[in-house]
Structures are given as C-alpha cells and as structure tokens.
C-alpha cells in the first residue's frame, strides 16, 4: 500500500474568521495524528466563496 495524500473538505456551520490559518492548523494536527501523511484541507463556510472544487469534493468524496 502506498501512502497517498489525504484531501479533506471540512464544512463549517458558522463563518470562519481566518480560513487560511484554520486550514493550516487542521492540516498540521491531522498530519501528526497520521504519522506525517500529507493532508490538504479545503474549508466550506457561509462566509467563504464556493468554488468548483467544493462541488467536486462533495460529488466524488467519501463522507467520514
């Protein structure tokens, strides 16, 4: 089995003040828990612009 990057869409119910910082913090914490595996975090929140990548993640992703 090869280590693959993990891409996560995190849906927030409330607005996020500093999305870049939150995504970085979540990525770091999860990466540590998974022994250094690379984690990419995409945030979705009411105050953030929705992009095509959000739709792709919802359509093709696995709900955790």
C-alpha positions in Angstrom: 0.0 0.0 0.0 1.3 3.4 -0.9 0.8 6.5 1.3 -1.5 8.8 -0.5 -2.2 12.4 0.3 -5.4 12.9 2.1 -7.8 15.7 0.9 -10.4 16.8 3.3 -13.4 19.0 2.8 -14.4 20.5 6.2 -17.8 22.0 6.3 -18.2 24.7 9.0 -21.7 25.7 10.1 -20.6 29.2 11.1 -18.4 31.9 9.4 -14.7 31.5 9.7 -12.6 34.5 10.6 -9.2 33.3 9.3 -9.7 30.4 6.9 -6.1 30.0 5.8 -4.9 29.7 9.4 -7.7 27.3 10.4 -7.0 25.1 7.4 -3.2 25.1 8.2 -3.9 24.2 11.8 -6.3 21.4 10.9 -3.8 20.0 8.4 -0.9 20.0 10.8 -2.9 18.3 13.6 -4.3 15.6 11.4 -0.9 15.1 9.7 0.7 14.5 13.1 -2.1 12.0 14.1 -1.4 10.1 10.8 2.4 9.9 11.3 3.2 12.7 8.9 0.9 11.8 6.0 0.3 14.9 3.8 -3.1 16.4 4.5 -4.8 19.1 2.3 -7.8 20.8 3.9 -10.5 22.7 2.0 -12.9 24.7 4.1 -16.5 25.4 3.3 -18.3 28.1 5.5 -21.1 30.5 5.0 -18.7 33.5 4.5 -16.4 31.7 2.1 -16.8 31.8 -1.7 -17.9 28.5 -3.1 -15.7 27.1 -5.8 -15.9 24.2 -8.3 -13.5 22.2 -6.1 -16.2 22.2 -3.4 -18.7 20.6 -5.7 -16.1 18.1 -6.9 -15.3 17.1 -3.3 -19.0 16.7 -2.4 -19.7 14.6 -5.5 -16.6 12.4 -5.5 -15.5 12.3 -1.9 -16.2 9.8 0.8 -18.3 11.0 3.7 -16.5 10.5 7.0 
